[in-house]
Amino acid sequence: MEPLYESKISCICCETIFITTRVRPSFKKATAVDSDFCGHYSKGTNPDFYVVRICPKCGFASTENGFASLTESQKQSYNTRIGLNWRGQSFSGERSAEQAMMSYKLALLTGQATDAKDRVIAGILHHIAWLYRYENNETEEKRFLTFALEAYIRVFETEGISLNNAKLMYLIGELNRRIGQDQEAVKWFSRVVNDKKIMDAAMIRACREQWQLIREESEARRLSLSSSSSQIVSSL
């Protein structure tokens, strides 16, 4: 069985019926998952490459978590900022890493043009960071993790009550850790661990593990610095 299949959907911006490529559920099992939920796949097909759906006629790009419909104002905003400059391009079929990156960045521009919710923007930014991680581009990965972190914080401030607070708080802590802001990461991890109202055992355990990892890494750096200082002194 082929991992990819085609699905017809209707563009919520121009109402064009187009074909988008998706990955069969049986091929979505990750062989490894990073601490910020980035999946790694060994079968040659990365489901993350096919999350964004792009209309070939107007270029409107979205994910399943995006808008179900658009207002006339949103359509006008999109067409003014992006649609009028679209020259037509199909993203159906197998996608390369470069095409996947293009699809997410187009979804980001689309989301910004239509004033998408922060949780949608945060997810797109986070996925872009993952794509850079697959390429081992640490500089761009950290840059987009920072953008994603800022968006997740806005989500927590505006939608936190209606969402899974523990998972969102863990993710904010973990992205802080990944960009080197350990003290801020500990604050978020400790909020999950110490909040008696939080009953999500998996997220509480994850926060404790990452908190301990920060302690271990901090101690390793301290010992390394102490060792280097001793070597310098002994050489004088």
N, C-alpha and C positions, 0 to 999 in steps of 0.2 A: 504494500500500500504506500502511495506517495504521501509525504508529509504535508504537502500543500494542497489546498482545494480552493475553488472560486465561489464567491458569494455575491449576489446582486443586492445593491442597496440604493436608496434614493438620496441624492444630495439635498440637505436641508436648506441650502442657500439658493441653488438654481433649479432644483427638482429634477436634475438629470439622473437617469438610471444608469449606474455604472457597475463594473465588476471590480471587486477587491479580493485580494488573496489572503487567505488565512491559514493557520497551522492546525492540523488535527489534534484534538486533545491528547491522544496517545503519544504524541511527539513532544508534548510540553513538559515532560518530567525532567527536571534539572538534575545533573550529576553532582552539583555543589551549589550552595547558596551562601552568599556573603552575609555578614552581620547587618547590612542595610537592605537585605532582601534581593540583591542582585543575583539572578540565576546564571549558571554556566551550563552549557549544553555540549555534549560530545558527539551527537549524531549528525552534526553538520548543518542543522537548521535551527536558527535562533528565533524563538517566538517573538522576542522583543522587536525584531526587525519588521514585524507585520502588524504592530498595534495601531499605527496611524492609517486612517483611510483617507484617500485623496481623490477628489473629483477631477477627472481629466479635463472637463470643460471649463470650470471656473477656478479650480485650484483649492477649493475649500478643504482644509485638512482638520481632522478631528479623531478622537478616540471614542470608545464606547462610553466613557465617563463624561463626555462632553454634552453639549446641548441636545435636547430631543427635537427642538425647533428653534427658529430664530424670529425675532421681531423685524419689522421692516427697517427700523433704525439700525439694528445690528447688521442686516444685509447690506444696507447702504454704506455703513462704516467699513465693512469688509471689502466691498467692491471698490470703494474709493482708495483704500490703502493698499490692497493686494490684487483683487480680482481684475481690475482694469489693466494691470500689467502682466497678467498671466498669459502665457503663450501656448498653453496646452501641452501636457505631458502625462503619459500613463505610468502609474506605479504598480500596475498589476503584474503578476508573475513573480519569479524569484527576485529577491532584492539583495544587492550587495551591501556591504557595510556603509559605503558612501551614500547609497540611495536611502538606507535606513536613517542615516544622520540628516540627510536633506528632508526626509519626511517629518522627523521630529522638530526640526527647526522651522519648517513651514507650519506645523501645528502650533508651535509657540507663537509665531507671528499672527496666525489666525486667532488664537486665543486672546492675545493682547488686543487685536483689532475689534473683537466682539465682546470684550470685557468678561471673559470667562472667569469662573470662580477660582479663588486662590488654590484650592485643592487640586483642580485640574492643571493649572499652571505649574504647581509644585511637582506633580507627577511627571509632567513632560520634562521639566528641568532635571529631575532626578534620573530619568531614563537617558537623557543626553549625557549626563555624567557617567552612567554605566557604559554607554557606547564608547566613550573615551577610555574607560577602564579596560574594555576589551582590547583597545589599541595600545594599552600601556602608556597612554599620554597623561601622566600624573598632573601636569600643570593645568591642562584644560579640565580634567576630571575634578580637581579641587575647586576650580573657578565655578563650575556648574553645581557642585555640591553646595558651595556657599550661596549661590542664587536659590537653589532648592530649599536650603535651610531657612533663608529669609522668608520664602513663601510659606513653608510649613509653620513657621512662627505666626504668620498672619492668619493661617488657618486655625491654629490653636486659639488665638485671640478672638476670632469671630465665629468659629463653628465648633470649637472644642467640646462644648456641652453635648452636641448632637452626634459626635463621632466617638470612636474608640479612643478615649483619652490616653489610656496606658500605652497603646501602640504608637500613637502620635508623639507622645512625650518621649518614649524610648527612641524613636526615630530622630527627633530633634537632638537628643543627647548623643546619639551615635554619629550623626553628621557633624556635630561639634567636635567629637573625638577625632573623626577622620580628617578634619581640616586643621587639627592641632590645637583646638581650644579646649584643653582638658578640664580646666576649672569649671567652665560653663557646662561641659558634658556631665561632670559629676553632679552639678546642681539638678539637672534634669533627671538623671538616673536616681538620685536620692529622693526626688519628689515621688517617683513611682514606688520605690521600695518602702518609703515611710508613710505613704498615704493609706490609711486603714480602710478607706472606702474602695480602693482598687482591689479587685478580686482576680485579676487576670494573672494566673500563676506563671504562664509562659513568659509574659512580658516582665514580670517581677524577677524571674530567674535570669532573663537576658540582661536586665539592668544590673543585677548583682555581678554577673559574669564580666560585663564590660567595665564596670566600676573596678573590679579586681584587676582586670587587664591594665587599666590606667595605672593602678598602684604598682604593678609589676614592671611596667615599662618605665615608670618614674624612678623606681629603685634601680633598675638596670642602667639608666642614664646617670644616676648619682654615682654608682659604683664605677662606671666607665670614666667619668670625670675625675673621680678620686684617684683611679689608677693612672690616668694620664698625668695628673698633677704630680704624683709620686715619681713617675719616670722622669719628668722634667727636673724635679728637685735633685734626684740622684745623679743626673747627668751634669749638674753644675759643679 
